[in-house]
Amino acid sequence: MSTNVHAHKVLNLLKQQPMTRESLVAEVKEQFGEEVSFHTCSREGFDLDSLFSFFVQNQKVVEKEGVWHLNLERVCSH
C-alpha cells in the first residue's frame, strides 16, 4: 500500500540536516517506505525524483559542494 506524504516532511529532513541526494533518498525510504508518493500544497502525484526536481526548479533546495540545503526563503510557512 502506498503512503502519501506532504512535501514539507522531506524539506524538514533537509532543515534538520543538509545531506547529499543519495543520503536524502535513503532517509526518505527509511522513514516513509519504498512505495511513498508525495503532494505539495497545490499538486499531487510526485515520486521522489519528480519531487526533488520540483524542489530544485522552485529553488526550495540549493546545492553547495554536493550537499543539498533547504532554502528557507523559498519555503511557505504553514
N, C-alpha and C positions, 0 to 999 in steps of 0.2 A: 504494500500500500504506500502511495506517495504522500509525502508531507509537504505542505505549502507554508513557506516561511517568508515573513516580511524582510525585505532587503536591508532594513536598518539593523537587523541582527547580524548580518555579515559585516556591515560597516562598523558596528560596535566591536567586532573582533579586532579590526584594524585600529580602532580608537584605543583599545586596551593594549595592543601590541602590534606595531608595524611588523610586517613579515614579507617574505618572498611570496610570489604567486603559488609556488609549489607548497609552501607551508600553509598558506591560506586554504588551498584546496583540501589538504589533509585535515586541517582543523574543521572545516565545514562538513566534510564527510564523517568525521568523528562525532561532531555534535548533532548533526541533523540527519545523517544516514546517506546512503547511496542514491535513493530514489526521491530526493528532495527537489521541489520546484520552488520558485520564488515569485514574489509580486512586489511592486512598488506602490506608492500612493495612487498612481494613475494607470499602471499597466500590470498585466498578469502573464504567466506562462514562460517565465525565464528559466533556463537551466543555468548552471553556474557559469559556463563560458559566456553565454549571452548577457548574463547579469554583470559579469566583470567588464565586458565590452561596454555596456551601458554606463557603468561607473567611470570608466576611462573617458568615454565620449563626452560625458557631462561633467568631467573634471571633479568628480566626487572623491577620487583617489589619484594620487600622484606618485610617480616612481622616483626614488633617489638612490642611486648606486645599487640597483637591483632589488631594493626593498620598497614595498608599497606602503604608503601612509594615507591616512584619512585627511581630506582637505575640508576642514571644519567650515570654511567659508561657503562651501557649495552644498552643505547638507541641511535639509529642512529640520526644524527643531521640535518635532512632535513625537 
